[in-house]
Amino acid sequence: MIAVEGGHGLRGELTVQGAKNSVLPILAAAILCRDVSVIENCPRLEDVDASAAILRHLGCRVRWVGEDLEVDSSGLSRWDIPDGLMRRMRSSVIFLGAILARCGRAALSYPGGCELGPRPIDLHLTALRTLGAHIEERGGQLRCRGERLRGTEIVLSLPSVGATENAMLAACGADGVTVISNAAREPEIMDLQAFLRKMGASVRGAGTSTVIVEGGRPLHGCRHRCIGDRIAAATYLSAVAATGGEITLRGVDYRYLSTVTTALSQAGCRISSDEQHIRLRSTGRLRGVCPIRTSPHPGFPTDAQAVFMAALLRSQGTTVFVENIFQNRYRHVAELQRMGANIRLEGRVAVVCGVERLCGATVRCTDLRGGAALVLAGLQADGVTQVEEIHHIKRGYSDLTGDLARLGAKIQEIEA
Ligand code: UD1
């Protein structure tokens, strides 16, 4: 459980952790070669532990060397992932394309039920089938064969991040050229491309909606430093915006955060950024902003919706949120209401009317970012807030409590 006493301003500097959403596909990509790869700046997260458990099950050697994670995939000997490991992390499906490219076959189960609403994998499967994989779906199990994948054109019906990554990984093992159209443009896809290139793959176009992979090249291990986590950065910026104070963030590219920083400026924060840092100053008295519509990159990230909403709970005026990516991404709202937040919810729309005060309460994390939003609400509430079920937060933040404490928050983690 996290206990947080509200009402204290935050001040200081932080270096942002490595990006969860970069490191997970990169760890899957590490099995494309039979060699040692080192991921520098790898965040210590539950989801990284889950990926490491999958890699070890497959026969890889995985070990931490300081802040770096070393993966030796030379001994990979299996192509299956058991149900228990698949369910530990929703993005485990990202291993499908990589196992198929390395082994020519794969057997795994569906990544399990979902916290953000249904999370289908039809686009992943269609992409792999287009490359020539034969996939049987039976009783929640997927059996895939694809000894001879062939480069081709894959048109995604929507720019899914995971499907783009799975297609890129499988295409590295296919003969010939694959063109992925309507690809997701997230910075983490550019980071995956950077890693694959260091391994010797021919991949270009990441960051645009067309990614081109020339498959069949021999790949080798490499060292790669993954990019900073823009969602963790958005979380800390939102925290300081809400409490008032000043923060300097390092280790994250400000260009990947422009929709979030624009919204924070509109809310009344003063922000400056350059290649080295992002600095935010806030009086803690924010105003409502123009509607926030989540959309694929470079739009407002769905992953930042909950923490930005938390920042506006005591703002002057009203802000409308429209969640366009996931169907069930407002589960934190009921918990925030327990703390006195005024939020009306209708389908994909949430209307936040700022209130004068929030009151500390016992609340429960419903998902990763929603959990962080509860902590942010606690930072501004009267009295003490107890946030339960914090394993959700640990999936994606290496040390949320410690980072906020270093900024001056009265916050601690208490063993249940
Ligand atoms: C990734 C991120 C997650 C982020 C999300 C959207 C990782 C590890 N996770 O998740 O943090 O919230 O992008 O930015 O990088 N869809 C389908 N069929 C599919 C695949 C997706 O209909 O086969 C739909 C999803 O239900 C959702 C939308 O497409 O509505 C976007 O999902 P997607 O971009 O695939 O998200 P993830 O890769 O799961």
Boltz pocket constraint, residues with backbone or C-beta under 6 A from the ligand:
constraints:
  - pocket:
      binder: B
      contacts: [[A, 20], [A, 21], [A, 22], [A, 24], [A, 91], [A, 118], [A, 119], [A, 120], [A, 121], [A, 122], [A, 123], [A, 124], [A, 125], [A, 158], [A, 159], [A, 160], [A, 161], [A, 162], [A, 163], [A, 184], [A, 188], [A, 302], [A, 303], [A, 324], [A, 325], [A, 326], [A, 327]]
      max_distance: 6.0
